[in-house]
Amino acid sequence: MKKIGVVLSGCGVRDGSEIHEAVFTLLAIDKNGAESVCMAPDLEFKEVNHLTMQETGAKRNVLLEAARIARGKIKDIKVVKGSELDALIFPGGFGAAKNLCTCAEKGADATVHPEVARLLKEMVSAGKPIGAICIAPALVAVVLGKDFAPELTIGNDAATAAEISRTGSRHIDCPATDFVVDKKNRIVSTPAYMLAERISETAEGIEKLVREVITMI
């Protein structure tokens, strides 16, 4: 069975993985006859109250929070090797831009968690497909922009697209229900909640992305 790595960044749109996007990804992987391998880095982040959308002053752990989505079946990303996977997918949520990297604050000048960057480079160097959802393409752009100049989408947000372009990557506008394929680098991206106004739009785009990623294996 094909193994698809899913990199989670916590649990909750404002400080971790966007839950709908993560669940749609896991569901689509299963429906397409593949196996999810969930992973996350073991580090702390600032908690956000999802009712008030304000920071609480407390801290949580990315790996422990992501385990909620994965139902406990999750690995520390540092123990996962690209050779063990057939493809890799990043759901979105602010955690992808705050916990996996510093794109939320620094844009194209961001730093990326070293284990996340390592795994991404292992996958692209091996020619294995990568999927990036919502804001996650910005992370991919920071890691791969200089050396691979990937084609990516986050929808049509001009400011974020400009930061992606600054990395050396190329941004392509795309609706929430569709996806962009970089055939050379084998990278698929879709806007999801960067652009979607309905949950069904997010699901449609992610289902198409997952199907394309698995087809590329």
N, C-alpha and C positions, 0 to 999 in steps of 0.2 A: 504493500500500500504506500502511495506517495505521502511523504511527510512534509507538511507545510508549517514552518515556524511562524508564530504569531507573537510579535513583541508588544507587550502591554506596558503601560506607564502609570498604573494606579487604578482607581475605580471612581469615575465621576468626571463629567465633562470639564469642570473648572479647575481641577487639580490632578487629573489622571486620565485614563482612557475614557473616551466617550462610550458609554455602555451600549447604546444601540449599535454603534458602528462595530464594536468588538463582538457582540453577539451575532450580528448579521454575518460577520466574517467567519466566525466559527460554524455557524449553521450552513453557510454556502460551501465551506470546505467539506463538511460531512455529506451534504447533498450531492457533491461531485465525486464522492467515493474516495476521498483522501483523509488523512489523519492530521489533526492539529497538534502542534507541539508548542504549548504556551510557555513564555519566558518573560522575565522582567529583571531589571537591575535591583540589587539589594542596597537601597539608600533611602534617606529621609527626605520628605518634602513638606512644605507648608500647607496645612489643611485649610480648605475653603468651605464655608457653610453654604450648601447648595440651595438654601431657601433665601438667604440674604445676599448671596454671592460675594460675601466679604470674608477675608481671612480671619480665622478664629484665634490665632496666636499659638495654636497647638501644631504638633508635627505628627506625621504618619509615615509608614514605611511603604515604599512603592511595591516591593515584592509581596508583602503581606496583603496589601489592598488589592493588587492584581489577582491574588489567589482567590478572592471572592468571585470574580468573573470566571476564572478557570475551574471553579469548584474544587480547589486544592491541588489540582493536577498541573503543577507549574514548576519550572526550573529557574535557578539563578542564571542569568544570561551568560555569566562568565564561564560556565561549564559547557555551554553549547558551542559546537564547532560547525562551520559551514558544510563540512564533509558529511555531516549527519542529516542534512536537510536537502530537500529537492527544490524548495522555494521559500521565500520569506515575505511576510506581509506585516505592515505597520498600520493598525487602526489609528484614528486621530484622537482628538481631545487635547485640552491645553497641556496635559501631562507630556504629550509627545514634544511639545515646544518648550516646556519648562523643566521636566524631569529627565528626559532623554537627551536634551540639549538646552542651550540658552537662546534659541531663536526668538522666543517671545520678547526678550529684552534687547538682544543684540543683532537680530536679523542675520544678514549675510556674514557678519563678523562673529557669529556664535561659535562656541565650543560644543563638542558632542561627547557624551559619556564614552570613555575609551573602549568599553566592551561592545557597545552599540556600533561604534565606528569600525571596530575590528571585524565584527560579524558581517556588516554591510560590505566591506571591502573583500572579505573572503567569498561572499556570494557572487558579487559582480565579476571578480577575477576568475571565478570558475564558470562563468556564463550561466549561472542559475537565475531564474526569474525572481523579480522583486515587485511587490505591490505596496503602494503608499496611498493612504486614504486621508481626506480632509486636510489638515495642516501638516501631516507627516511628510509630504513631498518637500517641504522646506528643509527638514532634517536631512533627507536624502541629497538635496542640492548642496548643502554645506559639506557633506562628506565626499561627494563624488563630483561636484561641479568642476573643480579645477582640472582633474585628470580625465573625466569622461564626458563632460558637457551634456548631461542627460536632458531629454525633453520631458517636461512635467506639467501638471496642472493642479491648481488649488481652486479652480473656478474662474472668477474674473475680478477678484479683489486687486486693484491696481497697486496698492502699497506693498502687499505681500509678493505679488508677481515681480515687482521691481527688485525686491531683495533677493528673490530666486535668481533673477537675471544677473545680479551682482556677483553671484558665486561662479558664474561661467556657464550656468545651466540655461536652458531655453524654456520660457513659460508659454503654454498654449491655453487659451481660453476654452472652457468646456462646461456644458450643463451638468447638473447634479446627477442626471439619469444616464450619463454616458461616461466614457473613460478615454484616456490618451495612452497610446502605446509607443514607447521608444523601442523600436525593433532592434536597433544596433546594440543597445545596452540591456535589452530584455527587462525593461521597467514599465509597469502599468500603474497609472494613477487615476483617481476619481475625486471630485470635490466633496461629496457627501454633505455634511452640515456646514461646510464653508459657504455653501450656496443653497442647499435644499431648504424648502419651506414646509415640506411634509415628510413624515417618517417613511412613507412609501417611496418617495424619490431617493432617499438615502439607501434604502434596501435595494432598489433597482440598480443603482450605480455600483454598489458593492458586490452584488450577485454577478454582475457582468465582469467586474474586475477579477474576482476570484476564479470565475470560469476561464477567463483569458490567461491568468497566471498558470493555472493547472494545465491548460492546453499547451502552453509554452514549454513545459517540462520535457 
